[in-house]
């Protein structure tokens, strides 16, 4: 298998893992572990794994001037990103969460235009408006079955998570260009761990480990090892051979895998609101990411 095919396979696996994680994490929260306590578990476990793996990477020293950017990446990529996502997922459904996450490329484009002064085409502006309208429609009217206790608030928090992740992608770009990923990712998670401890410590202490079913323990392990740690490693494989825009396109597969997995287990159902919202978002994303014809 060629390096490019390996990269495509790695990017696909990331989408599969994320798609499964929407339902897996929903099984754990909030019945067995509350959202912020789960985040503390996830970040703590991933921090240990990233530090262990970092010893296998190149020996690089981070410039002191780059630590503010690392701290910003920790805030947007770990703390705010994960706290709002898991809290939102505890309120809403797996399919709704996955659909809203597809807005991330649109958000990145908006932030790039504002922060990096990139030129915006009319086609992309129309795509942004369609995508945001679809997201707003889902947030306001996307009710779900199961444990979706407050779908509107949950969908809104997942949307905040997508915005936060968009900021993270922009902030971390210069670090990716300057250092090997293993040099700084351990620091991003270390600072992120310090940020989530105040939010997650009390909920972590409430976990009744002795009463947790074995399947829940396995699902917690899946989120820590696969959703957090392995997806980052697989993204490294894909980013070595593929353009960032190509890698980003694979986020569009997450709702597909999330829907298939959730519906196969009876955890969620596909409603007309979700289908309309998903259509608007996908059309918007298509317009945003479509390459302009060369003259």
Buried (B, 14 or more C-beta within 10 A) or exposed (E): EEEEEBBBBBBBBBBBBBBBBBBBBBBBBBEBBBBBBBBBBBBBBBBBBBBEBBEEBEEEEBEEEBEEBBBBBBBBBBBBBBBBBBBBBBBBBBBBBBBBBBBBBBBBBBBBBEEEEEEBEEEBBBBBBBBBBBBBBBBBBBBBEBBBEEBBBBBBBBBBBBBBBBBBBBBBBEBBEBBBBBBBBBBBBBBBBBBBBEBBEEBBEEBEEEEBEEEBEEBBEBBBBBBBBBBBBBBBBBBEBBEEEBBBBBBBBBBBBBBBBBBEEEBBBEBEBBEBBBEBBBBBBBBBBEEEEEE
